[in-house]
Each structure stands twice: as C-alpha cells, then as structure tokens.
C-alpha cells in the first residue's frame, strides 16, 4: 500500500485555500481581459501587438513581483501598489470596451481578494 502524499516526511506542501483559488481566477481573468481588449479595440497591426503584449507584461510583472516566490522581493506596500496598478488597468480596459458593470465587478472582487490576502500576509 502506498502512503498518503500529505504525510510523507520531508515534503512541504502548501495549504491551498479558497482565497488562493479566487486570486488565481482573478489573475486569469485579468490576462484574458487584456488579451480581449488588445485584440478587439485596436486596429489591425496594433491589435496583434497589444493583444499579445499586454497579457505578457502582466504575466511578467506577476512573476517578478507578485508570485508566491517572486524573483524580486518588494516592500509589502509597493507590492500592493503593483497589484493595484494591474487591477486598475484591467478595470479601465473593461470600461473602454463599454462594459463598466463588468469592470466595476472585477475591481470589487480583485481588490477584496487582495485586501484579505494582504491582511493575512501581514499577520
């Protein structure tokens, strides 16, 4: 019989919470929104550049500063500023696509999840 993977000595498994799942979904929606915004709102040569470039920039910024194991560690307040800049950009993208209700809903969920996560991290 095999052992339960959670009880293997020397293996450190992170506890995944519902908040982690919500924050992951927020990131996926942010990347998808920026791709949609780039491909839908810009004229031909620029729609490809922005539709691919904007999501790549967000993924790069997330990997550098916001991931669970970031490449560059920031002060917690700077980390919040970077995260809020991404959320503001996505909210503005929804508003530019004439979807202010979706943009506002995204902002409320993203900022709410960020606030709860930030409070847990500070403790």
GUNUPA-683161 format. One record per residue: residue number from 1; residue in one letter; x, y, z of N, C-alpha, C in turn. Coordinates in steps of 0.001 Angstrom, whole numbers, m for minus. Last residue first. Example, Ala and Ser with C-alpha at 12.3 -4.5 7.8 and 13.67 -1.06 7.14 Angstrom:
<pt nr="2" rest="S" n_X="12850" n_Y="m2250" n_Z="7080" ca_X="13670" ca_Y="m1060" ca_Z="7140" c_X="12900" c_Y="30" c_Z="7870"/>
<pt nr="1" rest="A" n_X="13190" n_Y="m5690" n_Z="7800" ca_X="12300" ca_Y="m4500" ca_Z="7800" c_X="13200" c_Y="m3300" c_Z="7800"/>
! end
This chain:
<pt nr="123" rest="X" n_X="45" n_Y="39542" n_Z="8991" ca_X="m20" ca_Y="38956" ca_Z="10327" c_X="1161" c_Y="38132" c_Z="10645"/>
<pt nr="122" rest="X" n_X="381" n_Y="40067" n_Z="6284" ca_X="990" ca_Y="40976" ca_Z="7252" c_X="1015" c_Y="40352" c_Z="8646"/>
<pt nr="121" rest="X" n_X="m1122" n_Y="38130" n_Z="4984" ca_X="330" ca_Y="38123" ca_Z="4808" c_X="1030" c_Y="38981" c_Z="5847"/>
<pt nr="120" rest="X" n_X="m3727" n_Y="38810" n_Z="5618" ca_X="m3198" ca_Y="37512" ca_Z="6087" c_X="m1676" c_Y="37509" c_Z="6025"/>
<pt nr="119" rest="X" n_X="m3904" n_Y="41253" n_Z="4303" ca_X="m4048" ca_Y="41208" ca_Z="5773" c_X="m3512" c_Y="39908" c_Z="6322"/>
<pt nr="118" rest="X" n_X="m3664" n_Y="40384" n_Z="1665" ca_X="m2645" ca_Y="41250" ca_Z="2253" c_X="m2705" c_Y="41260" c_Z="3765"/>
<pt nr="117" rest="X" n_X="m6043" n_Y="38935" n_Z="1349" ca_X="m4753" ca_Y="38256" ca_Z="1244" c_X="m3640" c_Y="39082" c_Z="1880"/>
<pt nr="116" rest="X" n_X="m7910" n_Y="41003" n_Z="1616" ca_X="m7934" ca_Y="39870" ca_Z="2547" c_X="m6594" c_Y="39135" c_Z="2528"/>
<pt nr="115" rest="X" n_X="m7103" n_Y="42623" n_Z="m548" ca_X="m7102" ca_Y="43147" ca_Z="821" c_X="m7070" c_Y="42002" c_Z="1827"/>
<pt nr="114" rest="X" n_X="m7481" n_Y="40922" n_Z="m2760" ca_X="m6154" ca_Y="41446" ca_Z="m2443" c_X="m6053" c_Y="41958" c_Z="m1019"/>
<pt nr="113" rest="X" n_X="m10231" n_Y="40517" n_Z="m2708" ca_X="m9340" ca_Y="39364" ca_Z="m2514" c_X="m7933" c_Y="39827" c_Z="m2146"/>
<pt nr="112" rest="X" n_X="m10989" n_Y="43213" n_Z="m3195" ca_X="m11410" ca_Y="42498" ca_Z="m1980" c_X="m10519" c_Y="41311" c_Z="m1684"/>
<pt nr="111" rest="X" n_X="m9896" n_Y="43657" n_Z="m5708" ca_X="m9400" ca_Y="44431" ca_Z="m4570" c_X="m9792" c_Y="43754" c_Z="m3260"/>
<pt nr="110" rest="X" n_X="m11388" n_Y="41747" n_Z="m7206" ca_X="m9927" ca_Y="41722" ca_Z="m7181" c_X="m9370" c_Y="42470" c_Z="m5971"/>
<pt nr="109" rest="X" n_X="m14088" n_Y="42497" n_Z="m6749" ca_X="m13616" ca_Y="41148" ca_Z="m6397" c_X="m12094" c_Y="41133" c_Z="m6253"/>
<pt nr="108" rest="X" n_X="m14060" n_Y="45179" n_Z="m7686" ca_X="m14501" ca_Y="44863" ca_Z="m6320" c_X="m13968" c_Y="43504" c_Z="m5880"/>
<pt nr="107" rest="X" n_X="m13166" n_Y="44901" n_Z="m10337" ca_X="m12400" ca_Y="45695" ca_Z="m9381" c_X="m12774" c_Y="45343" c_Z="m7946"/>
<pt nr="106" rest="X" n_X="m15232" n_Y="43355" n_Z="m11467" ca_X="m13876" ca_Y="42826" ca_Z="m11410" c_X="m13067" c_Y="43565" c_Z="m10350"/>
<pt nr="105" rest="X" n_X="m17324" n_Y="45208" n_Z="m11206" ca_X="m17402" ca_Y="43922" ca_Z="m10501" c_X="m16017" c_Y="43297" c_Z="m10382"/>
<pt nr="104" rest="X" n_X="m16380" n_Y="47214" n_Z="m12931" ca_X="m16560" ca_Y="47505" ca_Z="m11510" c_X="m16626" c_Y="46215" c_Z="m10693"/>
<pt nr="103" rest="X" n_X="m16387" n_Y="45791" n_Z="m15366" ca_X="m15164" ca_Y="46388" ca_Z="m14842" c_X="m15250" c_Y="46678" c_Z="m13361"/>
<pt nr="102" rest="X" n_X="m19092" n_Y="45164" n_Z="m15617" ca_X="m18121" ca_Y="44070" ca_Z="m15500" c_X="m16810" c_Y="44603" c_Z="m14917"/>
<pt nr="101" rest="X" n_X="m20037" n_Y="47789" n_Z="m15841" ca_X="m20510" ca_Y="46933" ca_Z="m14742" c_X="m19546" c_Y="45768" c_Z="m14533"/>
<pt nr="100" rest="X" n_X="m18870" n_Y="48861" n_Z="m18160" ca_X="m18482" ca_Y="49382" ca_Z="m16842" c_X="m18940" c_Y="48508" c_Z="m15679"/>
<pt nr="99" rest="X" n_X="m18122" n_Y="48204" n_Z="m20977" ca_X="m18652" ca_Y="47245" ca_Z="m20006" c_X="m18311" c_Y="47712" c_Z="m18592"/>
<pt nr="98" rest="X" n_X="m16773" n_Y="49426" n_Z="m23131" ca_X="m18173" ca_Y="49770" ca_Z="m22817" c_X="m18850" c_Y="48729" c_Z="m21946"/>
<pt nr="97" rest="X" n_X="m14117" n_Y="49013" n_Z="m23198" ca_X="m14918" ca_Y="48097" ca_Z="m24024" c_X="m16414" c_Y="48301" c_Z="m23773"/>
<pt nr="96" rest="X" n_X="m13286" n_Y="50747" n_Z="m21260" ca_X="m13057" ca_Y="51124" ca_Z="m22650" c_X="m13810" c_Y="50216" c_Z="m23619"/>
<pt nr="95" rest="X" n_X="m13919" n_Y="49196" n_Z="m19026" ca_X="m14668" ca_Y="50433" ca_Z="m19265" c_X="m14490" c_Y="50888" c_Z="m20705"/>
<pt nr="94" rest="X" n_X="m12015" n_Y="47168" n_Z="m19280" ca_X="m13444" ca_Y="46836" ca_Z="m19353" c_X="m14268" c_Y="48077" c_Z="m19643"/>
<pt nr="93" rest="X" n_X="m9694" n_Y="48756" n_Z="m18947" ca_X="m9910" ca_Y="48021" ca_Z="m20194" c_X="m11381" c_Y="47637" c_Z="m20353"/>
<pt nr="92" rest="X" n_X="m10014" n_Y="49599" n_Z="m16318" ca_X="m10090" ca_Y="50595" ca_Z="m17390" c_X="m10320" c_Y="49911" c_Z="m18733"/>
<pt nr="91" rest="X" n_X="m9589" n_Y="47100" n_Z="m15092" ca_X="m10869" ca_Y="47794" ca_Z="m14930" c_X="m11054" c_Y="48845" c_Z="m16019"/>
<pt nr="90" rest="X" n_X="m6925" n_Y="46642" n_Z="m15806" ca_X="m7967" ca_Y="45722" ca_Z="m16279" c_X="m9342" c_Y="46376" c_Z="m16170"/>
<pt nr="89" rest="X" n_X="m5674" n_Y="48780" n_Z="m14455" ca_X="m5555" ca_Y="48616" ca_Z="m15904" c_X="m6637" c_Y="47721" c_Z="m16486"/>
<pt nr="88" rest="X" n_X="m6324" n_Y="48191" n_Z="m11812" ca_X="m6820" ca_Y="49425" ca_Z="m12422" c_X="m6755" c_Y="49327" c_Z="m13939"/>
<pt nr="87" rest="X" n_X="m4892" n_Y="45796" n_Z="m11466" ca_X="m6348" ca_Y="45801" ca_Z="m11342" c_X="m6957" c_Y="47043" c_Z="m11980"/>
<pt nr="86" rest="X" n_X="m2246" n_Y="46743" n_Z="m11785" ca_X="m2780" ca_Y="45720" ca_Z="m12695" c_X="m4303" c_Y="45739" c_Z="m12664"/>
<pt nr="85" rest="X" n_X="m2140" n_Y="48511" n_Z="m9623" ca_X="m1964" ca_Y="49018" ca_Z="m10987" c_X="m2477" c_Y="48016" c_Z="m12026"/>
<pt nr="84" rest="X" n_X="m2391" n_Y="46738" n_Z="m7466" ca_X="m3479" ca_Y="47666" ca_Z="m7769" c_X="m3357" c_Y="48260" c_Z="m9162"/>
<pt nr="83" rest="X" n_X="123" n_Y="45486" n_Z="m7588" ca_X="m1097" ca_Y="44702" ca_Z="m7767" c_X="m2274" c_Y="45604" c_Z="m8121"/>
<pt nr="82" rest="X" n_X="1766" n_Y="47676" n_Z="m7018" ca_X="1903" ca_Y="46960" ca_Z="m8290" c_X="637" c_Y="46165" c_Z="m8588"/>
<pt nr="81" rest="X" n_X="848" n_Y="48280" n_Z="m4413" ca_X="743" ca_Y="49273" ca_Z="m5484" c_X="834" c_Y="48594" c_Z="m6849"/>
<pt nr="80" rest="X" n_X="1553" n_Y="45963" n_Z="m3027" ca_X="136" ca_Y="46323" ca_Z="m3151" c_X="m58" c_Y="47318" c_Z="m4287"/>
<pt nr="79" rest="X" n_X="4317" n_Y="46198" n_Z="m3175" ca_X="3670" ca_Y="45036" ca_Z="m3772" c_X="2182" c_Y="45301" c_Z="m3989"/>
<pt nr="78" rest="X" n_X="4699" n_Y="48417" n_Z="m1633" ca_X="4989" ca_Y="48503" ca_Z="m3064" c_X="4351" c_Y="47338" c_Z="m3815"/>
<pt nr="77" rest="X" n_X="4009" n_Y="47291" n_Z="839" ca_X="3208" ca_Y="48382" ca_Z="305" c_X="3467" c_Y="48592" c_Z="m1174"/>
<pt nr="76" rest="X" n_X="6000" n_Y="45284" n_Z="1252" ca_X="4577" ca_Y="44928" ca_Z="1099" c_X="3714" c_Y="46046" c_Z="515"/>
<pt nr="75" rest="X" n_X="8831" n_Y="45670" n_Z="m864" ca_X="8191" ca_Y="46024" ca_Z="389" c_X="6690" c_Y="45739" c_Z="215"/>
<pt nr="74" rest="X" n_X="9612" n_Y="42854" n_Z="m2980" ca_X="9279" ca_Y="44248" ca_Z="m2745" c_X="8767" c_Y="44437" c_Z="m1323"/>
<pt nr="73" rest="X" n_X="11918" n_Y="40735" n_Z="m4516" ca_X="11048" ca_Y="40969" ca_Z="m3356" c_X="10862" c_Y="42468" c_Z="m3158"/>
<pt nr="72" rest="X" n_X="11973" n_Y="39259" n_Z="m7586" ca_X="12383" ca_Y="40464" ca_Z="m6861" c_X="11406" c_Y="40710" c_Z="m5719"/>
<pt nr="71" rest="X" n_X="10767" n_Y="36822" n_Z="m8080" ca_X="12170" ca_Y="36998" ca_Z="m8427" c_X="12738" c_Y="38183" c_Z="m7649"/>
<pt nr="70" rest="X" n_X="8544" n_Y="35308" n_Z="m5635" ca_X="8904" ca_Y="36313" ca_Z="m6642" c_X="10408" c_Y="36385" c_Z="m6877"/>
<pt nr="69" rest="X" n_X="6678" n_Y="32919" n_Z="m5020" ca_X="8132" ca_Y="33004" ca_Z="m4876" c_X="8660" c_Y="34001" c_Z="m5907"/>
<pt nr="68" rest="X" n_X="4041" n_Y="33677" n_Z="m5619" ca_X="4369" ca_Y="33169" ca_Z="m4278" c_X="5875" c_Y="33150" c_Z="m3997"/>
<pt nr="67" rest="X" n_X="4284" n_Y="36817" n_Z="m7496" ca_X="4104" ca_Y="35369" ca_Z="m7386" c_X="4431" c_Y="34898" c_Z="m5963"/>
<pt nr="66" rest="X" n_X="4848" n_Y="39518" n_Z="m7794" ca_X="3654" ca_Y="39117" ca_Z="m7059" c_X="3489" c_Y="37621" c_Z="m6857"/>
<pt nr="65" rest="X" n_X="7205" n_Y="40180" n_Z="m9312" ca_X="6921" ca_Y="40832" ca_Z="m8042" c_X="5832" c_Y="40184" c_Z="m7193"/>
<pt nr="64" rest="X" n_X="7644" n_Y="38531" n_Z="m11598" ca_X="8751" ca_Y="39248" ca_Z="m10968" c_X="8437" c_Y="39708" c_Z="m9551"/>
<pt nr="63" rest="X" n_X="5130" n_Y="37515" n_Z="m12265" ca_X="6222" ca_Y="36589" ca_Z="m11955" c_X="7361" c_Y="37294" c_Z="m11218"/>
<pt nr="62" rest="X" n_X="3719" n_Y="39917" n_Z="m12745" ca_X="3279" ca_Y="38995" ca_Z="m11689" c_X="4422" c_Y="38072" c_Z="m11282"/>
<pt nr="61" rest="X" n_X="5179" n_Y="40902" n_Z="m14905" ca_X="5136" ca_Y="41670" ca_Z="m13654" c_X="4707" c_Y="40774" c_Z="m12498"/>
<pt nr="60" rest="X" n_X="4594" n_Y="38838" n_Z="m16772" ca_X="5974" ca_Y="39128" ca_Z="m16374" c_X="6019" c_Y="39890" c_Z="m15052"/>
<pt nr="59" rest="X" n_X="1820" n_Y="39083" n_Z="m17002" ca_X="2397" ca_Y="37821" ca_Z="m16530" c_X="3831" c_Y="38044" c_Z="m16051"/>
<pt nr="58" rest="X" n_X="1693" n_Y="41693" n_Z="m18038" ca_X="1075" ca_Y="41380" ca_Z="m16748" c_X="1647" c_Y="40089" c_Z="m16174"/>
<pt nr="57" rest="X" n_X="3030" n_Y="41327" n_Z="m20473" ca_X="3568" ca_Y="42267" ca_Z="m19488" c_X="2993" c_Y="41966" c_Z="m18106"/>
<pt nr="56" rest="X" n_X="1290" n_Y="39526" n_Z="m21737" ca_X="2654" ca_Y="39107" ca_Z="m21418" c_X="3294" c_Y="40029" c_Z="m20379"/>
<pt nr="55" rest="X" n_X="m1030" n_Y="41104" n_Z="m22106" ca_X="m1038" ca_Y="39965" ca_Z="m21175" c_X="365" c_Y="39487" c_Z="m20792"/>
<pt nr="54" rest="X" n_X="179" n_Y="43020" n_Z="m23954" ca_X="m379" ca_Y="43428" ca_Z="m22657" c_X="m477" c_Y="42247" c_Z="m21682"/>
<pt nr="53" rest="X" n_X="993" n_Y="41489" n_Z="m26275" ca_X="1943" ca_Y="42174" ca_Z="m25401" c_X="1402" c_Y="42523" c_Z="m24023"/>
<pt nr="52" rest="X" n_X="m1241" n_Y="40521" n_Z="m27620" ca_X="m267" ca_Y="39566" ca_Z="m27087" c_X="628" c_Y="40227" c_Z="m26040"/>
<pt nr="51" rest="X" n_X="m2656" n_Y="42834" n_Z="m28148" ca_X="m3381" ca_Y="41647" ca_Z="m27692" c_X="m2470" c_Y="40570" c_Z="m27138"/>
<pt nr="50" rest="X" n_X="m684" n_Y="44524" n_Z="m29158" ca_X="m1238" ca_Y="44794" ca_Z="m27831" c_X="m1982" c_Y="43584" c_Z="m27284"/>
<pt nr="49" rest="X" n_X="m99" n_Y="43217" n_Z="m31620" ca_X="964" ca_Y="43613" ca_Z="m30688" c_X="410" c_Y="43787" c_Z="m29274"/>
<pt nr="48" rest="X" n_X="m2617" n_Y="42911" n_Z="m32767" ca_X="m1791" ca_Y="41732" ca_Z="m32513" c_X="m721" c_Y="42053" c_Z="m31467"/>
<pt nr="47" rest="X" n_X="m3487" n_Y="45541" n_Z="m32970" ca_X="m4257" ca_Y="44593" ca_Z="m32161" c_X="m3460" c_Y="43332" c_Z="m31842"/>
<pt nr="46" rest="X" n_X="m1846" n_Y="46924" n_Z="m34695" ca_X="m1648" ca_Y="47097" ca_Z="m33266" c_X="m2409" c_Y="46083" c_Z="m32434"/>
<pt nr="45" rest="X" n_X="m2697" n_Y="46330" n_Z="m37267" ca_X="m1345" ca_Y="45943" ca_Z="m36859" c_X="m1137" c_Y="46015" c_Z="m35352"/>
<pt nr="44" rest="X" n_X="m5792" n_Y="46870" n_Z="m36965" ca_X="m5072" ca_Y="45653" ca_Z="m37315" c_X="m3627" c_Y="45524" c_Z="m36857"/>
<pt nr="43" rest="X" n_X="m6792" n_Y="48813" n_Z="m34006" ca_X="m6773" ca_Y="48484" ca_Z="m35443" c_X="m5716" c_Y="47421" c_Z="m35748"/>
<pt nr="42" rest="X" n_X="m8207" n_Y="47613" n_Z="m30896" ca_X="m7152" ca_Y="48287" ca_Z="m31641" c_X="m7234" c_Y="47910" c_Z="m33119"/>
<pt nr="41" rest="X" n_X="m10139" n_Y="46108" n_Z="m29541" ca_X="m10271" ca_Y="47558" ca_Z="m29628" c_X="m9244" c_Y="48266" c_Z="m30495"/>
<pt nr="40" rest="X" n_X="m9618" n_Y="43310" n_Z="m29598" ca_X="m10921" ca_Y="43838" ca_Z="m30003" c_X="m10922" c_Y="45337" c_Z="m30269"/>
<pt nr="39" rest="X" n_X="m7026" n_Y="42693" n_Z="m28695" ca_X="m7470" ca_Y="42189" ca_Z="m29998" c_X="m8742" c_Y="42867" c_Z="m30488"/>
<pt nr="38" rest="X" n_X="m6975" n_Y="44044" n_Z="m26199" ca_X="m5990" ca_Y="44311" ca_Z="m27240" c_X="m6465" c_Y="43883" c_Z="m28609"/>
<pt nr="37" rest="X" n_X="m9158" n_Y="42899" n_Z="m24825" ca_X="m9086" ca_Y="44341" ca_Z="m25054" c_X="m8120" c_Y="44669" c_Z="m26194"/>
<pt nr="36" rest="X" n_X="m8328" n_Y="40216" n_Z="m24724" ca_X="m9561" ca_Y="40597" ca_Z="m25415" c_X="m9546" c_Y="42074" c_Z="m25767"/>
<pt nr="35" rest="X" n_X="m6012" n_Y="40534" n_Z="m23137" ca_X="m5917" ca_Y="39971" ca_Z="m24493" c_X="m7147" c_Y="40355" c_Z="m25312"/>
<pt nr="34" rest="X" n_X="m7143" n_Y="41557" n_Z="m20807" ca_X="m6193" ca_Y="42376" ca_Z="m21556" c_X="m5974" c_Y="41844" c_Z="m22963"/>
<pt nr="33" rest="X" n_X="m8740" n_Y="39357" n_Z="m20066" ca_X="m9339" ca_Y="40655" ca_Z="m20366" c_X="m8403" c_Y="41518" c_Z="m21187"/>
<pt nr="32" rest="X" n_X="m6812" n_Y="37376" n_Z="m19539" ca_X="m7780" ca_Y="37201" ca_Z="m20623" c_X="m8433" c_Y="38511" c_Z="m21037"/>
<pt nr="31" rest="X" n_X="m5556" n_Y="38540" n_Z="m17307" ca_X="m4785" ca_Y="38248" ca_Z="m18522" c_X="m5720" c_Y="38095" c_Z="m19719"/>
<pt nr="30" rest="X" n_X="m7755" n_Y="38667" n_Z="m15537" ca_X="m7002" ca_Y="39869" ca_Z="m15901" c_X="m6235" c_Y="39658" c_Z="m17195"/>
<pt nr="29" rest="X" n_X="m8470" n_Y="35979" n_Z="m15280" ca_X="m9424" ca_Y="36916" ca_Z="m15880" c_X="m8710" c_Y="38191" c_Z="m16318"/>
<pt nr="28" rest="X" n_X="m6153" n_Y="35081" n_Z="m13982" ca_X="m6516" ca_Y="34527" ca_Z="m15288" c_X="m7490" c_Y="35449" c_Z="m16010"/>
<pt nr="27" rest="X" n_X="m6322" n_Y="36573" n_Z="m11587" ca_X="m5179" ca_Y="36731" ca_Z="m12483" c_X="m5500" c_Y="36217" c_Z="m13880"/>
<pt nr="26" rest="X" n_X="m8734" n_Y="35560" n_Z="m10532" ca_X="m8610" ca_Y="36990" ca_Z="m10830" c_X="m7448" c_Y="37232" c_Z="m11790"/>
<pt nr="25" rest="X" n_X="m7989" n_Y="32895" n_Z="m10131" ca_X="m9024" ca_Y="33197" ca_Z="m11119" c_X="m8972" c_Y="34676" c_Z="m11508"/>
<pt nr="24" rest="X" n_X="m6144" n_Y="33304" n_Z="m8071" ca_X="m5709" ca_Y="32711" ca_Z="m9336" c_X="m6707" c_Y="32999" c_Z="m10451"/>
<pt nr="23" rest="X" n_X="m7821" n_Y="34316" n_Z="m6075" ca_X="m6749" ca_Y="35170" ca_Z="m6613" c_X="m6198" c_Y="34623" c_Z="m7926"/>
<pt nr="22" rest="X" n_X="m9418" n_Y="32052" n_Z="m5652" ca_X="m10029" ca_Y="33299" ca_Z="m6132" c_X="m8963" c_Y="34206" c_Z="m6732"/>
<pt nr="21" rest="X" n_X="m7467" n_Y="30293" n_Z="m4669" ca_X="m8181" ca_Y="29966" ca_Z="m5910" c_X="m8813" c_Y="31224" c_Z="m6500"/>
<pt nr="20" rest="X" n_X="m6752" n_Y="31563" n_Z="m2307" ca_X="m5739" ca_Y="31320" ca_Z="m3340" c_X="m6389" c_Y="31025" c_Z="m4685"/>
<pt nr="19" rest="X" n_X="m9198" n_Y="31413" n_Z="m942" ca_X="m8670" ca_Y="32715" ca_Z="m1330" c_X="m7594" c_Y="32578" c_Z="m2410"/>
<pt nr="18" rest="X" n_X="m9388" n_Y="28736" n_Z="m359" ca_X="m10334" ca_Y="29293" ca_Z="m1332" c_X="m9852" c_Y="30663" c_Z="m1812"/>
<pt nr="17" rest="X" n_X="m5964" n_Y="27531" n_Z="m157" ca_X="m7239" ca_Y="27965" ca_Z="401" c_X="m8145" c_Y="28465" c_Z="m713"/>
<pt nr="16" rest="X" n_X="m3567" n_Y="25128" n_Z="185" ca_X="m4280" ca_Y="25932" ca_Z="m795" c_X="m5652" c_Y="26245" c_Z="m231"/>
<pt nr="15" rest="X" n_X="m656" n_Y="24862" n_Z="1867" ca_X="m2092" ca_Y="24753" ca_Z="2068" c_X="m2778" c_Y="25688" c_Z="1081"/>
<pt nr="14" rest="X" n_X="2142" n_Y="23233" n_Z="332" ca_X="1426" ca_Y="24440" ca_Z="754" c_X="m59" c_Y="24151" c_Z="943"/>
<pt nr="13" rest="X" n_X="4106" n_Y="20665" n_Z="1685" ca_X="3044" ca_Y="21019" ca_Z="751" c_X="2333" c_Y="22266" c_Z="1242"/>
<pt nr="12" rest="X" n_X="7085" n_Y="19361" n_Z="2002" ca_X="6374" ca_Y="20537" ca_Z="2493" c_X="5355" c_Y="20966" c_Z="1445"/>
<pt nr="11" rest="X" n_X="8350" n_Y="16391" n_Z="3005" ca_X="7644" ca_Y="17028" ca_Z="1899" c_X="6810" c_Y="18160" c_Z="2474"/>
<pt nr="10" rest="X" n_X="9368" n_Y="15147" n_Z="5229" ca_X="10291" ca_Y="15934" ca_Z="4414" c_X="9628" c_Y="16618" c_Z="3235"/>
<pt nr="9" rest="X" n_X="7228" n_Y="12304" n_Z="5162" ca_X="8166" ca_Y="13170" ca_Z="5885" c_X="9097" c_Y="13903" c_Z="4920"/>
<pt nr="8" rest="X" n_X="3991" n_Y="12306" n_Z="3924" ca_X="5363" ca_Y="11903" ca_Z="3628" c_X="6313" c_Y="12845" c_Z="4358"/>
<pt nr="7" rest="X" n_X="1314" n_Y="12914" n_Z="4107" ca_X="2010" ca_Y="12528" ca_Z="5327" c_X="3442" c_Y="12063" c_Z="5088"/>
<pt nr="6" rest="X" n_X="273" n_Y="13439" n_Z="1650" ca_X="301" ca_Y="14542" ca_Z="2605" c_X="1101" c_Y="14192" c_Z="3853"/>
<pt nr="5" rest="X" n_X="251" n_Y="11024" n_Z="294" ca_X="1287" ca_Y="12004" ca_Z="m36" c_X="1362" c_Y="13153" c_Z="953"/>
<pt nr="4" rest="X" n_X="m65" n_Y="8068" n_Z="2109" ca_X="m760" ca_Y="9292" ca_Z="1759" c_X="292" c_Y="10362" c_Z="1469"/>
<pt nr="3" rest="X" n_X="1739" n_Y="5282" n_Z="711" ca_X="1444" ca_Y="6239" ca_Z="1773" c_X="644" c_Y="7404" c_Z="1214"/>
<pt nr="2" rest="X" n_X="462" n_Y="2249" n_Z="m730" ca_X="1233" ca_Y="3488" ca_Z="m789" c_X="794" c_Y="4422" c_Z="334"/>
<pt nr="1" rest="X" n_X="836" n_Y="m1168" n_Z="0" ca_X="0" ca_Y="0" ca_Z="0" c_X="887" c_Y="1240" c_Z="0"/>
! end
